Amino acid sequence: GDSVTQMEGPVTLSEEAFLTINCTYTATGYPSLFWYVQYPGEGLQLLLKATKADDKGSNKGFEATYRKETTSFHLEKGSVQVSDSAVYFCALISRAGGTSYGKLTFGQGTILTVHP
Amino acid sequence: DAGVIQSPRHEVTEMGQEVTLRCKPISGHDYLFWYRQTMMRGLELLIYFNNNVPIDDSGMPEDRFSAKMPNASFSTLKIQPSEPRDSAVYFCASSFFTGSNSPLHFGNGTRLTVT
């Protein structure tokens, strides 16, 4: 079945440090890939997405590139801020023959804490 | 757009009691999902609906859990009887369709504590 594996957290960084959160996946068919962010006390929000190989999703300074050859979708940001402290989830929707299976499969989440 | 609205935000109940969680999806969205989040298991999909019809309930943990969607603007998740291991944050999410260009929109969740 489909699965998403994220790097273990928590990740603790100083403000302006470089961030990488690793994400790898296994999927039936040709998935679309997502990063969601969850701020304390809130639901998940879509951060960025990529729908085909070599696509780069980007938003709010975060980027991730869909790497089919390595089945990866690592999240990066060049300079983190305290306000980026949150839980980050990698996710996929599997597709085959152009039909979505309709379910997002999430990784376990990575807690990011950024200190001033 | 008011977003996905869940109620209550917090629920504390005693073991054995019935609990009902409520969700109002974004108007016009035709998919609705119920997720459960715990530290041990992360995010688990419990059930999802398309046009008010349950499509996949394979994630519902046991017969104590049931979900309904009587119309396009309302869904409930019921636990009867509740147990301490049901303590979690329950999220409702909706989307227009589940293709790659249709992200899920999540509510702020209901934190359930069963004592």
Interface residues (C-beta under 8 A of the other chain):
Chain A: S32 F34 G41 E42 G43 L44 Q45 L46 K49 T51 F89 I93 R95 S100 Y101 G102 K103 L104 F106 G107 Q108 G109
Chain B: V4 Y31 F33 G42 L43 L45 Y48 N50 I55 D56 F91 A93 F97 T98 G99 S100 N101 P103 L104 F106 G107 N108 G109
